Amino acid sequence: METVELEPQVLSDRRGVVFGLVRPNGPVECVITIATLEAYFWLEPRASDARILKTFRDGYGRIRAIAERRLLAHPATRLELTSDDFARP
């Protein structure tokens, strides 16, 4: 999979960060919640948009890997990553 050439953006409701992946059957819109970034990527509460995006970029490799695994298991055109996706069994 390759990333879409769109910059990740903080959602207007500040609930998450939206980003895209390209799959053979088309693009997928992905969202990772702010709560997940706080729980698994050390984002401080009430962080600025710039800090949220930096934290997202710093953890992008792991975020992308989880998103790709979810999409392989359950193909979709939209995907939301939550803390449950990053919790270890």
Secondary structure in CASP SS format (residue, H / E / C, confidence):
PFRMAT SS
TARGET T0000
AUTHOR 0000-0000-0000
METHOD secondary structure of the structure
MODEL  1
M C 1.00
E E 1.00
T E 1.00
V C 1.00
E C 1.00
L C 1.00
E C 1.00
P C 1.00
Q E 1.00
V E 1.00
L C 1.00
S C 1.00
D C 1.00
R C 1.00
R C 1.00
G E 1.00
V E 1.00
V E 1.00
F E 1.00
G E 1.00
L E 1.00
V E 1.00
R E 1.00
P C 1.00
N C 1.00
G E 1.00
P E 1.00
V E 1.00
E E 1.00
C E 1.00
V E 1.00
I E 1.00
T E 1.00
I H 1.00
A H 1.00
T H 1.00
L H 1.00
E H 1.00
A H 1.00
Y H 1.00
F C 1.00
W C 1.00
L C 1.00
E C 1.00
P C 1.00
R C 1.00
A C 1.00
S C 1.00
D H 1.00
A H 1.00
R H 1.00
I H 1.00
L H 1.00
K H 1.00
T H 1.00
F H 1.00
R H 1.00
D H 1.00
G C 1.00
Y H 1.00
G H 1.00
R H 1.00
I H 1.00
R H 1.00
A H 1.00
I H 1.00
A H 1.00
E H 1.00
R H 1.00
R H 1.00
L H 1.00
L H 1.00
A H 1.00
H C 1.00
P C 1.00
A C 1.00
T C 1.00
R E 1.00
L E 1.00
E E 1.00
L E 1.00
T C 1.00
S H 1.00
D H 1.00
D H 1.00
F H 1.00
A C 1.00
R C 1.00
P C 1.00
END
